[in-house]
């Protein structure tokens, strides 16, 4: 896998994986008991991962 960052061409060495709501799903209606989710995984190289983690730490202040 390649790093997700726009200007980076390095191989990825770490990843984030999250389930996000699929807003385009036809099954997501007001009366459904379980919304439909997609799993999204973002891959980063070591340097870009450090930048991402630094940004996340800064946002929690």
KELUM-864368 format. One record per residue: residue number from 0; residue in three letters; x negated, y, z negated of N, C-alpha, C in turn. Coordinates in Angstrom, 2 decimals. Layout:
residues N
ATOM | torlum | ketor | n_x | n_y | n_z | ca_x | ca_y | ca_z | c_x | c_y | c_z
ATOM | NUM | ALA | X | Y | Z | X | Y | Z | X | Y | Z
...
//
This chain:
residues 61
ATOM | torlum | ketor | n_x | n_y | n_z | ca_x | ca_y | ca_z | c_x | c_y | c_z
ATOM | 0 | UNK | -0.83 | -1.18 | 0.00 | 0.00 | 0.00 | 0.00 | -0.88 | 1.25 | 0.00
ATOM | 1 | UNK | -0.38 | 2.28 | 0.64 | -1.06 | 3.57 | 0.66 | -0.45 | 4.48 | -0.40
ATOM | 2 | UNK | -1.24 | 5.43 | -0.84 | -0.80 | 6.42 | -1.82 | 0.36 | 7.24 | -1.25
ATOM | 3 | UNK | 1.35 | 7.54 | -2.09 | 2.55 | 8.26 | -1.68 | 2.29 | 9.75 | -1.47
ATOM | 4 | UNK | 1.26 | 10.31 | -2.09 | 0.98 | 11.75 | -1.97 | 0.76 | 12.14 | -0.52
ATOM | 5 | UNK | 1.23 | 13.32 | -0.15 | 1.24 | 13.77 | 1.23 | -0.13 | 13.79 | 1.88
ATOM | 6 | UNK | -1.12 | 14.37 | 1.22 | -2.43 | 14.55 | 1.84 | -3.44 | 13.49 | 1.44
ATOM | 7 | UNK | -3.00 | 12.39 | 0.89 | -3.92 | 11.37 | 0.40 | -3.89 | 10.15 | 1.32
ATOM | 8 | UNK | -5.05 | 9.63 | 1.64 | -5.16 | 8.45 | 2.51 | -5.68 | 7.23 | 1.75
ATOM | 9 | UNK | -5.82 | 7.34 | 0.42 | -6.38 | 6.25 | -0.38 | -5.37 | 5.11 | -0.56
ATOM | 10 | UNK | -5.90 | 3.95 | -0.91 | -5.04 | 2.82 | -1.26 | -4.44 | 3.05 | -2.65
ATOM | 11 | UNK | -3.21 | 2.62 | -2.83 | -2.54 | 2.79 | -4.11 | -3.04 | 1.77 | -5.12
ATOM | 12 | UNK | -3.13 | 2.21 | -6.38 | -3.55 | 1.31 | -7.44 | -2.55 | 1.28 | -8.60
ATOM | 13 | UNK | -1.50 | 2.11 | -8.52 | -0.49 | 2.16 | -9.57 | 0.85 | 2.54 | -8.93
ATOM | 14 | UNK | 1.93 | 2.31 | -9.67 | 3.24 | 2.63 | -9.10 | 4.23 | 3.00 | -10.19
ATOM | 15 | UNK | 5.26 | 3.74 | -9.79 | 6.44 | 4.02 | -10.60 | 7.60 | 3.31 | -9.92
ATOM | 16 | UNK | 8.46 | 2.70 | -10.71 | 9.63 | 2.04 | -10.14 | 10.85 | 2.44 | -10.96
ATOM | 17 | UNK | 11.89 | 2.90 | -10.28 | 13.11 | 3.36 | -10.94 | 14.33 | 2.90 | -10.17
ATOM | 18 | UNK | 15.42 | 2.70 | -10.90 | 16.71 | 2.47 | -10.26 | 17.41 | 3.82 | -10.16
ATOM | 19 | UNK | 17.83 | 4.20 | -8.94 | 18.54 | 5.46 | -8.76 | 19.90 | 5.17 | -8.14
ATOM | 20 | UNK | 20.85 | 6.04 | -8.42 | 22.21 | 5.88 | -7.91 | 22.21 | 6.01 | -6.39
ATOM | 21 | UNK | 22.83 | 5.06 | -5.72 | 22.96 | 5.09 | -4.27 | 24.17 | 5.94 | -3.92
ATOM | 22 | UNK | 23.95 | 7.22 | -3.63 | 25.07 | 8.13 | -3.37 | 25.73 | 7.88 | -2.02
ATOM | 23 | UNK | 25.09 | 7.10 | -1.16 | 25.67 | 6.80 | 0.15 | 26.48 | 5.50 | 0.16
ATOM | 24 | UNK | 26.50 | 4.80 | -0.94 | 27.21 | 3.52 | -0.99 | 28.72 | 3.74 | -0.94
ATOM | 25 | UNK | 29.40 | 2.93 | -0.14 | 30.86 | 3.03 | -0.06 | 31.52 | 2.39 | -1.28
ATOM | 26 | UNK | 30.75 | 1.66 | -2.09 | 31.31 | 1.02 | -3.28 | 31.37 | 1.97 | -4.47
ATOM | 27 | UNK | 30.71 | 3.12 | -4.39 | 30.73 | 4.07 | -5.50 | 32.02 | 4.89 | -5.42
ATOM | 28 | UNK | 33.00 | 4.46 | -6.18 | 34.27 | 5.17 | -6.26 | 34.53 | 5.49 | -7.73
ATOM | 29 | UNK | 35.45 | 6.38 | -7.97 | 35.70 | 6.81 | -9.34 | 36.17 | 5.67 | -10.24
ATOM | 30 | UNK | 36.81 | 4.67 | -9.71 | 37.38 | 3.62 | -10.54 | 36.51 | 2.38 | -10.66
ATOM | 31 | UNK | 35.38 | 2.34 | -9.98 | 34.52 | 1.15 | -10.10 | 33.86 | 1.13 | -11.46
ATOM | 32 | UNK | 33.67 | -0.05 | -11.99 | 33.05 | -0.17 | -13.31 | 31.54 | -0.08 | -13.25
ATOM | 33 | UNK | 30.95 | -0.56 | -12.18 | 29.49 | -0.54 | -12.04 | 29.08 | 0.21 | -10.79
ATOM | 34 | UNK | 28.38 | 1.33 | -10.92 | 27.90 | 2.03 | -9.73 | 26.79 | 1.23 | -9.04
ATOM | 35 | UNK | 26.55 | 1.54 | -7.80 | 25.54 | 0.84 | -7.01 | 24.22 | 1.61 | -7.10
ATOM | 36 | UNK | 23.16 | 0.89 | -7.43 | 21.84 | 1.49 | -7.55 | 20.89 | 0.90 | -6.53
ATOM | 37 | UNK | 19.88 | 1.69 | -6.16 | 18.77 | 1.21 | -5.34 | 17.51 | 1.30 | -6.18
ATOM | 38 | UNK | 16.58 | 0.38 | -5.96 | 15.29 | 0.45 | -6.64 | 14.32 | 1.18 | -5.73
ATOM | 39 | UNK | 13.70 | 2.23 | -6.27 | 12.72 | 3.02 | -5.53 | 11.37 | 2.87 | -6.23
ATOM | 40 | UNK | 10.34 | 2.57 | -5.46 | 8.99 | 2.43 | -6.01 | 8.06 | 3.39 | -5.28
ATOM | 41 | UNK | 7.35 | 4.21 | -6.04 | 6.36 | 5.14 | -5.49 | 4.98 | 4.66 | -5.88
ATOM | 42 | UNK | 4.08 | 4.57 | -4.91 | 2.73 | 4.07 | -5.14 | 1.73 | 5.22 | -5.07
ATOM | 43 | UNK | 0.77 | 5.23 | -6.01 | -0.24 | 6.28 | -6.07 | -1.62 | 5.69 | -6.28
ATOM | 44 | UNK | -2.63 | 6.41 | -5.77 | -4.02 | 6.06 | -6.10 | -4.32 | 6.60 | -7.50
ATOM | 45 | UNK | -5.46 | 6.27 | -8.05 | -5.82 | 6.67 | -9.40 | -5.78 | 8.19 | -9.58
ATOM | 46 | UNK | -6.40 | 8.93 | -8.67 | -6.47 | 10.39 | -8.81 | -5.10 | 11.04 | -8.73
ATOM | 47 | UNK | -4.29 | 10.61 | -7.79 | -2.95 | 11.19 | -7.65 | -2.06 | 10.80 | -8.83
ATOM | 48 | UNK | -2.24 | 9.59 | -9.36 | -1.47 | 9.16 | -10.53 | -1.80 | 10.04 | -11.73
ATOM | 49 | UNK | -3.06 | 10.40 | -11.89 | -3.44 | 11.29 | -12.99 | -2.77 | 12.65 | -12.83
ATOM | 50 | UNK | -2.68 | 13.14 | -11.61 | -2.00 | 14.41 | -11.35 | -0.52 | 14.31 | -11.68
ATOM | 51 | UNK | 0.12 | 13.23 | -11.25 | 1.54 | 13.02 | -11.52 | 1.79 | 12.94 | -13.02
ATOM | 52 | UNK | 0.97 | 12.17 | -13.73 | 1.13 | 12.04 | -15.18 | 0.91 | 13.38 | -15.88
ATOM | 53 | UNK | -0.06 | 14.15 | -15.41 | -0.29 | 15.48 | -15.98 | 0.90 | 16.39 | -15.77
ATOM | 54 | UNK | 1.51 | 16.33 | -14.59 | 2.71 | 17.13 | -14.33 | 3.87 | 16.70 | -15.22
ATOM | 55 | UNK | 4.03 | 15.41 | -15.42 | 5.10 | 14.92 | -16.29 | 4.89 | 15.36 | -17.73
ATOM | 56 | UNK | 3.66 | 15.31 | -18.19 | 3.37 | 15.76 | -19.55 | 3.66 | 17.24 | -19.70
ATOM | 57 | UNK | 3.35 | 18.03 | -18.68 | 3.59 | 19.47 | -18.72 | 5.05 | 19.83 | -18.73
ATOM | 58 | UNK | 5.89 | 19.00 | -18.10 | 7.32 | 19.29 | -18.03 | 8.03 | 19.00 | -19.33
ATOM | 59 | UNK | 7.45 | 18.20 | -20.20 | 8.13 | 17.83 | -21.44 | 7.95 | 18.85 | -22.55
ATOM | 60 | UNK | 7.24 | 19.94 | -22.29 | 7.02 | 20.95 | -23.33 | 8.29 | 21.70 | -23.63
//
